[in-house]
Amino acid sequence: MKEHVIDRVLPGSIAEELEVESGDVLLSVNGHEIGDVFDYHYYTNEEYLTVVIRKQNGEEWELDIEKEYEDDLGIEFENGLMDDYKSCHNKCIFCFIDQMPQGMRETLYFKDDDSRLSFLQGNYVTLTNMKEHDLQRIIAYKLGPINISVQTTNPQLRCRMLNNRFAGEALRKLDQLYEAGIPMNGQIVLCKGVNDGKELERSITDLMRYMPVMESVSVVPVGLSRFREGLFPLDPFTREEAGEVLDTIHHFQKRCVETCGLHFVHASDEWYLLAGQELPEEENYDGYIQLENGVGMLRLLKTEFAQSLQEAADAWNVNSPCAYHMEELSFPYHVTIATGCLAAPVIKELTQEFMKSFPNVQVEVIPIVNHFFGEQITVSGLLTGRDLMEQLKDRKLGGRLLLPCNLLRSGEEVFLDDMTLAELEDALQVKIDIVKSGGQDLVSCLLKDLNE
């Protein structure tokens, strides 16, 4: 029988009332052995529970619990999955982990392909690592949505792209998920000369059969670092080729809207910036269903920023008791924003609008070139602390430096290369604020010193 060590009991929870403690061990729920976090949540989503706990002195307690259906017991475990993580067995031609240099922290080299992380964290899975038992459990527990790295619906091409002879056969699981009504989202990492052109058209056409159970498909360009020696030869898309990809996606969007009222297939923001085209309007993103995959992030930022800027301007000019402070500033207050080359033009456009409303706040946007991974990597989330330090150390940064939150490891103040936020602050001798992804937070950070 699997045993799960309890790491923390939440204050005021059902578990605390029953005197469950950190270090106790969960043995079963309603007579069921708990294999992982899915089993735990499924079996504890009942009104009447019998939970068996082994205390640290060896005693076994049988706890009878009556609660509301979805009330949580308030228990956290040492292992978030309550099981071992499943690693990826593919050797994808586009895998970014294979493009990492040696000598970085060990966790950066772990390739996950665990369907449980798809539900818990929004990760994309290839289905090649999913056993029939896993699939049937998803169907039985009615879990969803599941995010799937499709890449192509051509079975032979998928085998070659994933370097897995079972990768084409794994596509059959889409049919089972569709028939069971399990919500899905898809992703296509587009590789020039491999799964683009006619192959992209084929993939979108095939995936449209799963609408509306499959709620969306994102198309993102392959990320290419400078560490590709010995890997499959891939080239970046040109401006013209990006425009052709967008033409294809827009063509299918029209068909999908006519078919089921959804745009369904979406281009990530990089395509529009690379092609030099305007971002779609908000209604084109179907509720920002693929926001975490870089689809519509910049449009949402612009929308939120405009609304927050108007509210801030109204407050300062009319309602704020400190409104006179803006007029009496005898010199401009200088703020610097550093971000990836991809988003920098959009951020600069927003800050220019900001300075029209707050002319005494001077904002400079500095695009940071990714020397570590190579200049073809333009997203902010793959910038290192060292690149930031080396490109900012001789600049006049003003009173505050703003950095996007995706530069830091989740939940920590550490950059990709293990430089800490404190170390960067010390090297640059400037106060650093981390900006969340929303436009409201950006406006708030720009006005922070004026409001204090």
Secondary structure by P-SEA (a helix, b strand, c coil): cbbbbbcccccccccccccccccbbbccccccccccaaaaaaaacccccbbbbbccccccccccccccccccccccccccccbbbbbbccccccccccccccccccccccccccaaaaaacbbbbccccccaaaaaaaaaaccccbbbbccccaaaaaaaaacccccccccaaaaaaaaacccbbbbbbcccccccaaaaaaaaaaaccccccccbbbbbccccccccccccbbbbbcaaaaaaaaaaaaaaaaaaaaccccccccccaaaaaaaccccccccccccccccccccaaaaaaaaaaaaaaaaaaaaaacccccccccccccbbbbbbbbbcccaaaaaaaaaaaaaaacccbbbbbbbbbcccccccccccccccaaaaaaaccccccccbbbbcccccccccccccccccaaaaaaaacbbbbbbcccaaaaaaaaaccccc
